Amino acid sequence: MADDDRDAIRKDFDGAVNMSASELERWLATDESQSVGQKSGGSGESTGHESGRRIVELLRKEQGDLTDDDYAHMRKVHGYVQRHLAQEPAKEDVEDSRWRYSLMNWGHDPLKKG
């Protein structure tokens, strides 16, 4: 993968993920986090929750240690967050919504400022 591609993917990922590794890790331990998302296979874990665990790993990795597979997941995270943000429900329902909880599993809290 070309360095320019990696830089663009990293920039998109950093723009999509607005939670720190420790914030995301704490969120993933909650019942709310585990209550949303599509579950596949027999693990009982949703795709978003599994992705959240991977995002924590990516956030803690040194940039030079990222693999092509890591960059592919970063691209997937950016795409998911962008698609899901476009489906925002009515404002008054956002804080405790499954929509927000799902986004947070992917490392993006739509209520977080800055």
Jmol script that loads the backbone (N, CA, C; Angstrom):
load data "model"
ATOM      1  N   MET A   1       0.855  -1.180   0.000  1.00  0.00           N
ATOM      2  CA  MET A   1       0.000   0.000   0.000  1.00  0.00           C
ATOM      3  C   MET A   1       0.898   1.240   0.000  1.00  0.00           C
ATOM      4  N   ALA A   2       0.570   2.200  -0.838  1.00  0.00           N
ATOM      5  CA  ALA A   2       1.372   3.414  -0.967  1.00  0.00           C
ATOM      6  C   ALA A   2       1.250   4.280   0.284  1.00  0.00           C
ATOM      7  N   ASP A   3       2.321   5.014   0.596  1.00  0.00           N
ATOM      8  CA  ASP A   3       2.311   5.889   1.772  1.00  0.00           C
ATOM      9  C   ASP A   3       1.199   6.929   1.696  1.00  0.00           C
ATOM     10  N   ASP A   4       0.915   7.448   0.493  1.00  0.00           N
ATOM     11  CA  ASP A   4      -0.163   8.432   0.340  1.00  0.00           C
ATOM     12  C   ASP A   4      -1.516   7.834   0.719  1.00  0.00           C
ATOM     13  N   ASP A   5      -1.730   6.571   0.333  1.00  0.00           N
ATOM     14  CA  ASP A   5      -2.973   5.882   0.685  1.00  0.00           C
ATOM     15  C   ASP A   5      -3.070   5.710   2.201  1.00  0.00           C
ATOM     16  N   ARG A   6      -1.976   5.294   2.801  1.00  0.00           N
ATOM     17  CA  ARG A   6      -1.958   5.114   4.257  1.00  0.00           C
ATOM     18  C   ARG A   6      -2.242   6.428   4.972  1.00  0.00           C
ATOM     19  N   ASP A   7      -1.641   7.507   4.491  1.00  0.00           N
ATOM     20  CA  ASP A   7      -1.850   8.821   5.109  1.00  0.00           C
ATOM     21  C   ASP A   7      -3.316   9.240   5.015  1.00  0.00           C
ATOM     22  N   ALA A   8      -3.926   9.032   3.848  1.00  0.00           N
ATOM     23  CA  ALA A   8      -5.337   9.403   3.654  1.00  0.00           C
ATOM     24  C   ALA A   8      -6.240   8.565   4.546  1.00  0.00           C
ATOM     25  N   ILE A   9      -5.979   7.280   4.625  1.00  0.00           N
ATOM     26  CA  ILE A   9      -6.786   6.391   5.465  1.00  0.00           C
ATOM     27  C   ILE A   9      -6.642   6.793   6.931  1.00  0.00           C
ATOM     28  N   ARG A  10      -5.424   7.068   7.352  1.00  0.00           N
ATOM     29  CA  ARG A  10      -5.174   7.458   8.749  1.00  0.00           C
ATOM     30  C   ARG A  10      -5.906   8.761   9.074  1.00  0.00           C
ATOM     31  N   LYS A  11      -5.873   9.717   8.163  1.00  0.00           N
ATOM     32  CA  LYS A  11      -6.551  10.996   8.369  1.00  0.00           C
ATOM     33  C   LYS A  11      -8.067  10.781   8.486  1.00  0.00           C
ATOM     34  N   ASP A  12      -8.641   9.973   7.607  1.00  0.00           N
ATOM     35  CA  ASP A  12     -10.075   9.672   7.663  1.00  0.00           C
ATOM     36  C   ASP A  12     -10.441   8.964   8.966  1.00  0.00           C
ATOM     37  N   PHE A  13      -9.624   8.010   9.364  1.00  0.00           N
ATOM     38  CA  PHE A  13      -9.850   7.250  10.599  1.00  0.00           C
ATOM     39  C   PHE A  13      -9.814   8.192  11.798  1.00  0.00           C
ATOM     40  N   ASP A  14      -8.793   9.050  11.839  1.00  0.00           N
ATOM     41  CA  ASP A  14      -8.665   9.991  12.955  1.00  0.00           C
ATOM     42  C   ASP A  14      -9.851  10.951  13.008  1.00  0.00           C
ATOM     43  N   GLY A  15     -10.415  11.285  11.852  1.00  0.00           N
ATOM     44  CA  GLY A  15     -11.587  12.149  11.819  1.00  0.00           C
ATOM     45  C   GLY A  15     -12.856  11.438  12.262  1.00  0.00           C
ATOM     46  N   ALA A  16     -12.921  10.145  12.029  1.00  0.00           N
ATOM     47  CA  ALA A  16     -14.120   9.366  12.379  1.00  0.00           C
ATOM     48  C   ALA A  16     -14.124   8.947  13.840  1.00  0.00           C
ATOM     49  N   VAL A  17     -12.973   8.594  14.370  1.00  0.00           N
ATOM     50  CA  VAL A  17     -12.857   8.089  15.740  1.00  0.00           C
ATOM     51  C   VAL A  17     -12.523   9.259  16.657  1.00  0.00           C
ATOM     52  N   ASN A  18     -13.496   9.651  17.489  1.00  0.00           N
ATOM     53  CA  ASN A  18     -13.273  10.790  18.378  1.00  0.00           C
ATOM     54  C   ASN A  18     -13.214  10.379  19.848  1.00  0.00           C
ATOM     55  N   MET A  19     -13.122   9.083  20.100  1.00  0.00           N
ATOM     56  CA  MET A  19     -12.977   8.575  21.462  1.00  0.00           C
ATOM     57  C   MET A  19     -11.547   8.066  21.629  1.00  0.00           C
ATOM     58  N   SER A  20     -10.995   8.265  22.811  1.00  0.00           N
ATOM     59  CA  SER A  20      -9.662   7.741  23.094  1.00  0.00           C
ATOM     60  C   SER A  20      -9.754   6.231  23.325  1.00  0.00           C
ATOM     61  N   ALA A  21      -8.616   5.585  23.319  1.00  0.00           N
ATOM     62  CA  ALA A  21      -8.591   4.137  23.569  1.00  0.00           C
ATOM     63  C   ALA A  21      -9.207   3.817  24.933  1.00  0.00           C
ATOM     64  N   SER A  22      -8.875   4.591  25.946  1.00  0.00           N
ATOM     65  CA  SER A  22      -9.406   4.307  27.287  1.00  0.00           C
ATOM     66  C   SER A  22     -10.904   4.604  27.371  1.00  0.00           C
ATOM     67  N   GLU A  23     -11.377   5.678  26.716  1.00  0.00           N
ATOM     68  CA  GLU A  23     -12.821   5.968  26.690  1.00  0.00           C
ATOM     69  C   GLU A  23     -13.579   4.832  26.005  1.00  0.00           C
ATOM     70  N   LEU A  24     -13.058   4.388  24.882  1.00  0.00           N
ATOM     71  CA  LEU A  24     -13.719   3.324  24.134  1.00  0.00           C
ATOM     72  C   LEU A  24     -13.700   2.020  24.918  1.00  0.00           C
ATOM     73  N   GLU A  25     -12.599   1.727  25.550  1.00  0.00           N
ATOM     74  CA  GLU A  25     -12.495   0.502  26.344  1.00  0.00           C
ATOM     75  C   GLU A  25     -13.519   0.504  27.483  1.00  0.00           C
ATOM     76  N   ARG A  26     -13.658   1.636  28.174  1.00  0.00           N
ATOM     77  CA  ARG A  26     -14.665   1.743  29.250  1.00  0.00           C
ATOM     78  C   ARG A  26     -16.072   1.570  28.682  1.00  0.00           C
ATOM     79  N   TRP A  27     -16.341   2.198  27.534  1.00  0.00           N
ATOM     80  CA  TRP A  27     -17.660   2.092  26.905  1.00  0.00           C
ATOM     81  C   TRP A  27     -17.974   0.647  26.547  1.00  0.00           C
ATOM     82  N   LEU A  28     -17.018  -0.056  25.973  1.00  0.00           N
ATOM     83  CA  LEU A  28     -17.250  -1.431  25.526  1.00  0.00           C
ATOM     84  C   LEU A  28     -17.597  -2.375  26.677  1.00  0.00           C
ATOM     85  N   ALA A  29     -17.243  -1.989  27.901  1.00  0.00           N
ATOM     86  CA  ALA A  29     -17.532  -2.822  29.077  1.00  0.00           C
ATOM     87  C   ALA A  29     -18.956  -2.626  29.598  1.00  0.00           C
ATOM     88  N   THR A  30     -19.700  -1.666  29.037  1.00  0.00           N
ATOM     89  CA  THR A  30     -21.051  -1.378  29.541  1.00  0.00           C
ATOM     90  C   THR A  30     -22.107  -2.298  28.922  1.00  0.00           C
ATOM     91  N   ASP A  31     -23.211  -2.429  29.637  1.00  0.00           N
ATOM     92  CA  ASP A  31     -24.344  -3.194  29.114  1.00  0.00           C
ATOM     93  C   ASP A  31     -24.912  -2.535  27.865  1.00  0.00           C
ATOM     94  N   GLU A  32     -24.918  -1.202  27.848  1.00  0.00           N
ATOM     95  CA  GLU A  32     -25.454  -0.472  26.694  1.00  0.00           C
ATOM     96  C   GLU A  32     -24.672  -0.809  25.431  1.00  0.00           C
ATOM     97  N   SER A  33     -23.359  -0.851  25.551  1.00  0.00           N
ATOM     98  CA  SER A  33     -22.514  -1.177  24.402  1.00  0.00           C
ATOM     99  C   SER A  33     -22.831  -2.569  23.870  1.00  0.00           C
ATOM    100  N   GLN A  34     -23.009  -3.491  24.780  1.00  0.00           N
ATOM    101  CA  GLN A  34     -23.215  -4.882  24.379  1.00  0.00           C
ATOM    102  C   GLN A  34     -24.653  -5.157  23.936  1.00  0.00           C
ATOM    103  N   SER A  35     -25.539  -4.173  24.115  1.00  0.00           N
ATOM    104  CA  SER A  35     -26.953  -4.389  23.786  1.00  0.00           C
ATOM    105  C   SER A  35     -27.297  -4.055  22.336  1.00  0.00           C
ATOM    106  N   VAL A  36     -26.370  -3.476  21.579  1.00  0.00           N
ATOM    107  CA  VAL A  36     -26.677  -3.029  20.217  1.00  0.00           C
ATOM    108  C   VAL A  36     -25.812  -3.740  19.184  1.00  0.00           C
ATOM    109  N   GLY A  37     -26.304  -3.725  17.959  1.00  0.00           N
ATOM    110  CA  GLY A  37     -25.527  -4.242  16.836  1.00  0.00           C
ATOM    111  C   GLY A  37     -25.948  -5.624  16.408  1.00  0.00           C
ATOM    112  N   GLN A  38     -25.528  -5.960  15.182  1.00  0.00           N
ATOM    113  CA  GLN A  38     -25.821  -7.279  14.622  1.00  0.00           C
ATOM    114  C   GLN A  38     -24.821  -8.297  15.148  1.00  0.00           C
ATOM    115  N   LYS A  39     -25.352  -9.410  15.611  1.00  0.00           N
ATOM    116  CA  LYS A  39     -24.498 -10.478  16.098  1.00  0.00           C
ATOM    117  C   LYS A  39     -24.377 -11.545  15.023  1.00  0.00           C
ATOM    118  N   SER A  40     -23.153 -11.984  14.796  1.00  0.00           N
ATOM    119  CA  SER A  40     -22.936 -13.044  13.807  1.00  0.00           C
ATOM    120  C   SER A  40     -22.147 -14.163  14.451  1.00  0.00           C
ATOM    121  N   GLY A  41     -22.379 -15.354  13.991  1.00  0.00           N
ATOM    122  CA  GLY A  41     -21.687 -16.499  14.563  1.00  0.00           C
ATOM    123  C   GLY A  41     -22.243 -16.832  15.934  1.00  0.00           C
ATOM    124  N   GLY A  42     -21.538 -17.657  16.670  1.00  0.00           N
ATOM    125  CA  GLY A  42     -22.014 -18.108  17.958  1.00  0.00           C
ATOM    126  C   GLY A  42     -21.448 -17.351  19.134  1.00  0.00           C
ATOM    127  N   SER A  43     -20.637 -16.316  18.884  1.00  0.00           N
ATOM    128  CA  SER A  43     -19.953 -15.639  19.982  1.00  0.00           C
ATOM    129  C   SER A  43     -20.882 -14.773  20.818  1.00  0.00           C
ATOM    130  N   GLY A  44     -21.987 -14.317  20.242  1.00  0.00           N
ATOM    131  CA  GLY A  44     -22.874 -13.422  20.958  1.00  0.00           C
ATOM    132  C   GLY A  44     -22.392 -11.985  20.959  1.00  0.00           C
ATOM    133  N   GLU A  45     -21.256 -11.723  20.336  1.00  0.00           N
ATOM    134  CA  GLU A  45     -20.712 -10.364  20.261  1.00  0.00           C
ATOM    135  C   GLU A  45     -21.106  -9.739  18.931  1.00  0.00           C
ATOM    136  N   SER A  46     -21.534  -8.476  18.979  1.00  0.00           N
ATOM    137  CA  SER A  46     -21.922  -7.803  17.754  1.00  0.00           C
ATOM    138  C   SER A  46     -20.692  -7.427  16.931  1.00  0.00           C
ATOM    139  N   THR A  47     -20.922  -7.203  15.658  1.00  0.00           N
ATOM    140  CA  THR A  47     -19.853  -6.791  14.748  1.00  0.00           C
ATOM    141  C   THR A  47     -19.229  -5.484  15.227  1.00  0.00           C
ATOM    142  N   GLY A  48     -20.066  -4.530  15.652  1.00  0.00           N
ATOM    143  CA  GLY A  48     -19.558  -3.242  16.118  1.00  0.00           C
ATOM    144  C   GLY A  48     -18.753  -3.358  17.389  1.00  0.00           C
ATOM    145  N   HIS A  49     -19.184  -4.219  18.305  1.00  0.00           N
ATOM    146  CA  HIS A  49     -18.454  -4.409  19.562  1.00  0.00           C
ATOM    147  C   HIS A  49     -17.081  -5.021  19.281  1.00  0.00           C
ATOM    148  N   GLU A  50     -17.052  -5.999  18.402  1.00  0.00           N
ATOM    149  CA  GLU A  50     -15.787  -6.611  18.009  1.00  0.00           C
ATOM    150  C   GLU A  50     -14.879  -5.572  17.337  1.00  0.00           C
ATOM    151  N   SER A  51     -15.463  -4.750  16.478  1.00  0.00           N
ATOM    152  CA  SER A  51     -14.707  -3.684  15.821  1.00  0.00           C
ATOM    153  C   SER A  51     -14.159  -2.709  16.859  1.00  0.00           C
ATOM    154  N   GLY A  52     -14.944  -2.391  17.867  1.00  0.00           N
ATOM    155  CA  GLY A  52     -14.492  -1.488  18.924  1.00  0.00           C
ATOM    156  C   GLY A  52     -13.249  -1.999  19.626  1.00  0.00           C
ATOM    157  N   ARG A  53     -13.215  -3.300  19.892  1.00  0.00           N
ATOM    158  CA  ARG A  53     -12.019  -3.876  20.515  1.00  0.00           C
ATOM    159  C   ARG A  53     -10.815  -3.727  19.593  1.00  0.00           C
ATOM    160  N   ARG A  54     -11.028  -3.912  18.303  1.00  0.00           N
ATOM    161  CA  ARG A  54      -9.945  -3.761  17.321  1.00  0.00           C
ATOM    162  C   ARG A  54      -9.494  -2.296  17.244  1.00  0.00           C
ATOM    163  N   ILE A  55     -10.440  -1.367  17.322  1.00  0.00           N
ATOM    164  CA  ILE A  55     -10.109   0.056  17.280  1.00  0.00           C
ATOM    165  C   ILE A  55      -9.225   0.427  18.479  1.00  0.00           C
ATOM    166  N   VAL A  56      -9.544  -0.099  19.657  1.00  0.00           N
ATOM    167  CA  VAL A  56      -8.705   0.151  20.839  1.00  0.00           C
ATOM    168  C   VAL A  56      -7.265  -0.279  20.540  1.00  0.00           C
ATOM    169  N   GLU A  57      -7.098  -1.445  19.941  1.00  0.00           N
ATOM    170  CA  GLU A  57      -5.758  -1.925  19.581  1.00  0.00           C
ATOM    171  C   GLU A  57      -5.088  -0.980  18.589  1.00  0.00           C
ATOM    172  N   LEU A  58      -5.845  -0.540  17.583  1.00  0.00           N
ATOM    173  CA  LEU A  58      -5.284   0.358  16.565  1.00  0.00           C
ATOM    174  C   LEU A  58      -4.858   1.688  17.175  1.00  0.00           C
ATOM    175  N   LEU A  59      -5.655   2.224  18.075  1.00  0.00           N
ATOM    176  CA  LEU A  59      -5.324   3.494  18.713  1.00  0.00           C
ATOM    177  C   LEU A  59      -4.059   3.395  19.562  1.00  0.00           C
ATOM    178  N   ARG A  60      -3.770   2.213  20.057  1.00  0.00           N
ATOM    179  CA  ARG A  60      -2.605   2.024  20.923  1.00  0.00           C
ATOM    180  C   ARG A  60      -1.342   1.623  20.149  1.00  0.00           C
ATOM    181  N   LYS A  61      -1.494   1.329  18.877  1.00  0.00           N
ATOM    182  CA  LYS A  61      -0.352   0.920  18.057  1.00  0.00           C
ATOM    183  C   LYS A  61       0.435   2.131  17.582  1.00  0.00           C
ATOM    184  N   GLU A  62       1.731   1.956  17.450  1.00  0.00           N
ATOM    185  CA  GLU A  62       2.563   2.965  16.813  1.00  0.00           C
ATOM    186  C   GLU A  62       2.246   2.956  15.322  1.00  0.00           C
ATOM    187  N   GLN A  63       2.254   4.118  14.689  1.00  0.00           N
ATOM    188  CA  GLN A  63       1.897   4.205  13.279  1.00  0.00           C
ATOM    189  C   GLN A  63       2.774   3.295  12.413  1.00  0.00           C
ATOM    190  N   GLY A  64       4.034   3.191  12.730  1.00  0.00           N
ATOM    191  CA  GLY A  64       4.946   2.349  11.954  1.00  0.00           C
ATOM    192  C   GLY A  64       4.660   0.864  12.084  1.00  0.00           C
ATOM    193  N   ASP A  65       3.883   0.483  13.087  1.00  0.00           N
ATOM    194  CA  ASP A  65       3.558  -0.931  13.312  1.00  0.00           C
ATOM    195  C   ASP A  65       2.241  -1.349  12.666  1.00  0.00           C
ATOM    196  N   LEU A  66       1.527  -0.400  12.049  1.00  0.00           N
ATOM    197  CA  LEU A  66       0.246  -0.718  11.420  1.00  0.00           C
ATOM    198  C   LEU A  66       0.459  -1.535  10.145  1.00  0.00           C
ATOM    199  N   THR A  67      -0.349  -2.572   9.980  1.00  0.00           N
ATOM    200  CA  THR A  67      -0.263  -3.453   8.814  1.00  0.00           C
ATOM    201  C   THR A  67      -1.297  -3.044   7.766  1.00  0.00           C
ATOM    202  N   ASP A  68      -1.207  -3.638   6.587  1.00  0.00           N
ATOM    203  CA  ASP A  68      -2.215  -3.394   5.552  1.00  0.00           C
ATOM    204  C   ASP A  68      -3.598  -3.804   6.051  1.00  0.00           C
ATOM    205  N   ASP A  69      -3.677  -4.881   6.824  1.00  0.00           N
ATOM    206  CA  ASP A  69      -4.951  -5.321   7.396  1.00  0.00           C
ATOM    207  C   ASP A  69      -5.495  -4.272   8.369  1.00  0.00           C
ATOM    208  N   ASP A  70      -4.608  -3.662   9.143  1.00  0.00           N
ATOM    209  CA  ASP A  70      -5.026  -2.592  10.050  1.00  0.00           C
ATOM    210  C   ASP A  70      -5.608  -1.423   9.257  1.00  0.00           C
ATOM    211  N   TYR A  71      -4.926  -1.043   8.182  1.00  0.00           N
ATOM    212  CA  TYR A  71      -5.418   0.059   7.360  1.00  0.00           C
ATOM    213  C   TYR A  71      -6.759  -0.289   6.707  1.00  0.00           C
ATOM    214  N   ALA A  72      -6.938  -1.540   6.332  1.00  0.00           N
ATOM    215  CA  ALA A  72      -8.224  -1.966   5.758  1.00  0.00           C
ATOM    216  C   ALA A  72      -9.332  -1.807   6.797  1.00  0.00           C
ATOM    217  N   HIS A  73      -9.048  -2.141   8.060  1.00  0.00           N
ATOM    218  CA  HIS A  73     -10.063  -1.982   9.103  1.00  0.00           C
ATOM    219  C   HIS A  73     -10.321  -0.506   9.371  1.00  0.00           C
ATOM    220  N   MET A  74      -9.286   0.301   9.345  1.00  0.00           N
ATOM    221  CA  MET A  74      -9.450   1.741   9.547  1.00  0.00           C
ATOM    222  C   MET A  74     -10.356   2.330   8.465  1.00  0.00           C
ATOM    223  N   ARG A  75     -10.194   1.869   7.236  1.00  0.00           N
ATOM    224  CA  ARG A  75     -11.044   2.321   6.131  1.00  0.00           C
ATOM    225  C   ARG A  75     -12.491   1.894   6.382  1.00  0.00           C
ATOM    226  N   LYS A  76     -12.675   0.676   6.876  1.00  0.00           N
ATOM    227  CA  LYS A  76     -14.014   0.162   7.181  1.00  0.00           C
ATOM    228  C   LYS A  76     -14.679   1.000   8.282  1.00  0.00           C
ATOM    229  N   VAL A  77     -13.913   1.363   9.294  1.00  0.00           N
ATOM    230  CA  VAL A  77     -14.435   2.173  10.402  1.00  0.00           C
ATOM    231  C   VAL A  77     -14.908   3.526   9.877  1.00  0.00           C
ATOM    232  N   HIS A  78     -14.089   4.175   9.077  1.00  0.00           N
ATOM    233  CA  HIS A  78     -14.463   5.470   8.521  1.00  0.00           C
ATOM    234  C   HIS A  78     -15.753   5.358   7.712  1.00  0.00           C
ATOM    235  N   GLY A  79     -15.854   4.362   6.865  1.00  0.00           N
ATOM    236  CA  GLY A  79     -17.047   4.167   6.045  1.00  0.00           C
ATOM    237  C   GLY A  79     -18.283   3.938   6.886  1.00  0.00           C
ATOM    238  N   TYR A  80     -18.169   3.102   7.920  1.00  0.00           N
ATOM    239  CA  TYR A  80     -19.313   2.823   8.788  1.00  0.00           C
ATOM    240  C   TYR A  80     -19.784   4.096   9.479  1.00  0.00           C
ATOM    241  N   VAL A  81     -18.841   4.828  10.068  1.00  0.00           N
ATOM    242  CA  VAL A  81     -19.205   6.041  10.813  1.00  0.00           C
ATOM    243  C   VAL A  81     -19.888   7.043   9.880  1.00  0.00           C
ATOM    244  N   GLN A  82     -19.369   7.233   8.684  1.00  0.00           N
ATOM    245  CA  GLN A  82     -19.969   8.183   7.747  1.00  0.00           C
ATOM    246  C   GLN A  82     -21.392   7.760   7.361  1.00  0.00           C
ATOM    247  N   ARG A  83     -21.586   6.482   7.051  1.00  0.00           N
ATOM    248  CA  ARG A  83     -22.923   5.996   6.687  1.00  0.00           C
ATOM    249  C   ARG A  83     -23.894   6.129   7.854  1.00  0.00           C
ATOM    250  N   HIS A  84     -23.431   5.782   9.047  1.00  0.00           N
ATOM    251  CA  HIS A  84     -24.311   5.786  10.211  1.00  0.00           C
ATOM    252  C   HIS A  84     -24.669   7.214  10.638  1.00  0.00           C
ATOM    253  N   LEU A  85     -23.725   8.146  10.520  1.00  0.00           N
ATOM    254  CA  LEU A  85     -24.019   9.542  10.854  1.00  0.00           C
ATOM    255  C   LEU A  85     -25.127  10.100   9.967  1.00  0.00           C
ATOM    256  N   ALA A  86     -25.186   9.629   8.736  1.00  0.00           N
ATOM    257  CA  ALA A  86     -26.210  10.094   7.792  1.00  0.00           C
ATOM    258  C   ALA A  86     -27.613   9.619   8.180  1.00  0.00           C
ATOM    259  N   GLN A  87     -27.704   8.680   9.112  1.00  0.00           N
ATOM    260  CA  GLN A  87     -28.990   8.120   9.533  1.00  0.00           C
ATOM    261  C   GLN A  87     -29.444   8.670  10.885  1.00  0.00           C
ATOM    262  N   GLU A  88     -28.947   9.838  11.256  1.00  0.00           N
ATOM    263  CA  GLU A  88     -29.234  10.400  12.577  1.00  0.00           C
ATOM    264  C   GLU A  88     -30.740  10.534  12.829  1.00  0.00           C
ATOM    265  N   PRO A  89     -31.193  10.047  13.981  1.00  0.00           N
ATOM    266  CA  PRO A  89     -32.615  10.175  14.334  1.00  0.00           C
ATOM    267  C   PRO A  89     -32.919  11.584  14.845  1.00  0.00           C
ATOM    268  N   ALA A  90     -34.157  11.799  15.240  1.00  0.00           N
ATOM    269  CA  ALA A  90     -34.572  13.091  15.791  1.00  0.00           C
ATOM    270  C   ALA A  90     -33.672  13.477  16.967  1.00  0.00           C
ATOM    271  N   LYS A  91     -33.298  14.727  17.030  1.00  0.00           N
ATOM    272  CA  LYS A  91     -32.343  15.222  18.039  1.00  0.00           C
ATOM    273  C   LYS A  91     -32.697  14.824  19.473  1.00  0.00           C
ATOM    274  N   GLU A  92     -33.953  14.908  19.824  1.00  0.00           N
ATOM    275  CA  GLU A  92     -34.325  14.648  21.220  1.00  0.00           C
ATOM    276  C   GLU A  92     -34.118  13.185  21.621  1.00  0.00           C
ATOM    277  N   ASP A  93     -33.939  12.323  20.663  1.00  0.00           N
ATOM    278  CA  ASP A  93     -33.793  10.899  20.955  1.00  0.00           C
ATOM    279  C   ASP A  93     -32.341  10.421  20.972  1.00  0.00           C
ATOM    280  N   VAL A  94     -31.397  11.294  20.701  1.00  0.00           N
ATOM    281  CA  VAL A  94     -30.028  10.859  20.426  1.00  0.00           C
ATOM    282  C   VAL A  94     -29.282  10.312  21.640  1.00  0.00           C
ATOM    283  N   GLU A  95     -29.332  10.974  22.787  1.00  0.00           N
ATOM    284  CA  GLU A  95     -28.443  10.647  23.899  1.00  0.00           C
ATOM    285  C   GLU A  95     -28.496   9.175  24.307  1.00  0.00           C
ATOM    286  N   ASP A  96     -29.678   8.626  24.467  1.00  0.00           N
ATOM    287  CA  ASP A  96     -29.824   7.236  24.903  1.00  0.00           C
ATOM    288  C   ASP A  96     -30.307   6.344  23.768  1.00  0.00           C
ATOM    289  N   SER A  97     -29.932   6.692  22.556  1.00  0.00           N
ATOM    290  CA  SER A  97     -30.424   5.942  21.397  1.00  0.00           C
ATOM    291  C   SER A  97     -29.500   4.792  21.009  1.00  0.00           C
ATOM    292  N   ARG A  98     -30.096   3.785  20.416  1.00  0.00           N
ATOM    293  CA  ARG A  98     -29.315   2.668  19.885  1.00  0.00           C
ATOM    294  C   ARG A  98     -28.380   3.180  18.788  1.00  0.00           C
ATOM    295  N   TRP A  99     -28.801   4.222  18.064  1.00  0.00           N
ATOM    296  CA  TRP A  99     -27.985   4.832  17.014  1.00  0.00           C
ATOM    297  C   TRP A  99     -26.662   5.333  17.607  1.00  0.00           C
ATOM    298  N   ARG A 100     -26.751   6.085  18.694  1.00  0.00           N
ATOM    299  CA  ARG A 100     -25.534   6.603  19.344  1.00  0.00           C
ATOM    300  C   ARG A 100     -24.697   5.462  19.904  1.00  0.00           C
ATOM    301  N   TYR A 101     -25.333   4.522  20.572  1.00  0.00           N
ATOM    302  CA  TYR A 101     -24.600   3.414  21.165  1.00  0.00           C
ATOM    303  C   TYR A 101     -23.836   2.629  20.095  1.00  0.00           C
ATOM    304  N   SER A 102     -24.465   2.413  18.959  1.00  0.00           N
ATOM    305  CA  SER A 102     -23.812   1.698  17.868  1.00  0.00           C
ATOM    306  C   SER A 102     -22.603   2.475  17.359  1.00  0.00           C
ATOM    307  N   LEU A 103     -22.772   3.778  17.158  1.00  0.00           N
ATOM    308  CA  LEU A 103     -21.637   4.603  16.719  1.00  0.00           C
ATOM    309  C   LEU A 103     -20.503   4.566  17.735  1.00  0.00           C
ATOM    310  N   MET A 104     -20.843   4.597  18.996  1.00  0.00           N
ATOM    311  CA  MET A 104     -19.811   4.577  20.035  1.00  0.00           C
ATOM    312  C   MET A 104     -19.038   3.262  20.018  1.00  0.00           C
ATOM    313  N   ASN A 105     -19.694   2.163  19.671  1.00  0.00           N
ATOM    314  CA  ASN A 105     -18.968   0.896  19.537  1.00  0.00           C
ATOM    315  C   ASN A 105     -17.892   0.993  18.458  1.00  0.00           C
ATOM    316  N   TRP A 106     -18.112   1.884  17.481  1.00  0.00           N
ATOM    317  CA  TRP A 106     -17.151   2.086  16.387  1.00  0.00           C
ATOM    318  C   TRP A 106     -16.221   3.264  16.678  1.00  0.00           C
ATOM    319  N   GLY A 107     -16.224   3.751  17.934  1.00  0.00           N
ATOM    320  CA  GLY A 107     -15.267   4.770  18.345  1.00  0.00           C
ATOM    321  C   GLY A 107     -15.692   6.200  18.130  1.00  0.00           C
ATOM    322  N   HIS A 108     -16.963   6.431  17.785  1.00  0.00           N
ATOM    323  CA  HIS A 108     -17.434   7.787  17.519  1.00  0.00           C
ATOM    324  C   HIS A 108     -18.628   8.122  18.412  1.00  0.00           C
ATOM    325  N   ASP A 109     -18.449   9.122  19.281  1.00  0.00           N
ATOM    326  CA  ASP A 109     -19.561   9.608  20.091  1.00  0.00           C
ATOM    327  C   ASP A 109     -20.084  10.885  19.451  1.00  0.00           C
ATOM    328  N   PRO A 110     -21.289  10.839  18.873  1.00  0.00           N
ATOM    329  CA  PRO A 110     -21.813  12.013  18.176  1.00  0.00           C
ATOM    330  C   PRO A 110     -22.108  13.201  19.103  1.00  0.00           C
ATOM    331  N   LEU A 111     -22.139  12.975  20.402  1.00  0.00           N
ATOM    332  CA  LEU A 111     -22.393  14.068  21.343  1.00  0.00           C
ATOM    333  C   LEU A 111     -21.113  14.688  21.866  1.00  0.00           C
ATOM    334  N   LYS A 112     -19.983  14.098  21.572  1.00  0.00           N
ATOM    335  CA  LYS A 112     -18.697  14.599  22.055  1.00  0.00           C
ATOM    336  C   LYS A 112     -18.305  15.852  21.292  1.00  0.00           C
ATOM    337  N   LYS A 113     -17.962  16.872  22.029  1.00  0.00           N
ATOM    338  CA  LYS A 113     -17.552  18.142  21.428  1.00  0.00           C
ATOM    339  C   LYS A 113     -16.027  18.174  21.297  1.00  0.00           C
ATOM    340  N   GLY A 114     -15.585  18.793  20.227  1.00  0.00           N
ATOM    341  CA  GLY A 114     -14.157  19.017  20.038  1.00  0.00           C
ATOM    342  C   GLY A 114     -13.380  17.906  19.511  1.00  0.00           C
TER     343      GLY A 114
END
end "model"
wireframe off; spacefill off
backbone 0.3
color backbone group
